[in-house]
Amino acid sequence: VASPAYTELEVAMMDWLGKLLDLPEEFLNCSEGPGGGVIQGSASETTFVALLAAKEKSVRDIRKFHPELSEAEIKGKLVAYSSNQSNSSVEKAGLLGSMPMRLLPSDEKGQLRGETLLEAIQKDKEQGLIPCYVVANLGTTPTCSFDKLEELGPICQKENIWLHVDAAYAGTAFSCPEYRYLMKGVEYAHSFNFNPHKWMLVNFDCSAMWVKDAKYLVEAFNVERIYLQDQHKGLAPEYRHWQISLGRRFRALKLWFVLRIYGVEGIQKHVRGQIALAKHFEDLVRADPRFEVCSSNMGLVCFRLRGDDGLTVTLLEKILERKNIYVIAGHFQNYHVIRFAICSRLTEKKHIDYAWNEFCSQANEIVGINKYETKAEKKLPTIQIDNARCQKITDNEKSK
Ligand code: PLP
């Protein structure tokens, strides 16, 4: 009632965006069902909001069959799960929501697998605990790995656990059909999130969240007051019940601008261009026997100097001291790695070459120019999305 235009534009933009990513129809505001999208401030906020909704849902579901149990008794038994590769914000959501967050081991590709989740759930159930919430990653922070949603989804469905998908960074890639196979199983999710403010050219802050049934948010967050009442109930989503704050920003407007300026093809071109730049960087690293690539997914390449971890730590220190490029540290299978992420829409091949020269000049000082005559045996398996498969999908799309 205070600003119908911004609610209307947010409803429309979340549908445009949902269609851009080819999300299941049930997530869209325009679908027949109770689903819809809302813009939150951050992925952290969204993971927390979904956890609170999951918590309320569990309490209601369990009390239907066990009315003798108090709300406090049930809440004290709820547990959540994610992988040890998930972003710090996932653990934080558990902290804020007073729900233990089990960070389960990922496999050698950095993916959370169904059998690992199932084992953890069974163990907790044997202890009388109640599994409530799972956060699956599509694009982990350390290496941009993709959890096996099609394995996690059916388990969550069977165990009546809320499945939240954190695709904060990599979600933008689903605007390209060739990457959508990585979100296979998304139909099992209760909520899905990605940040247009990360990779989709929208200024901070803009975090897109979809739920299959908005009722769970409203049940968790609805607090009425006389000064909040109006005569138009049910005509549009009351977004104040879908979030923590009462007041709202007009974030849909900047989304509208970006979608109108770039269009679907413009966004796809941006994503493909950045992935191609990352591939160029990866090729440069692979061609130098002093280095090894640990993972290369989307716009993120993780690599290290072969040999002792100290070499990579020194390289990173030197690079940061010089302040010509900015990269950060990561861990991969207990090794130190450097995370090289391409983020800016202004990045071109010449900037990648410049960055590579920076690494080479410092590596020359640390290990010398001819450290290896021939390419040494690779020590680490490389995590990589299936480029051949992507190419096939792109070709099919083109021929369509
Ligand atoms: N999830 C993933 C996978 C991320 O990579 C990040 C940030 O890098 C976040 C969540 C947190 O995002 P935000 O700053 O929007 O809370």
Residues whose N, C-alpha, C, O or C-beta is under 5 A from the ligand:
A	BS01	PLP	S42 A43 S44 E45 N87 S89 G139 T140 T141 D166 A168 Y169
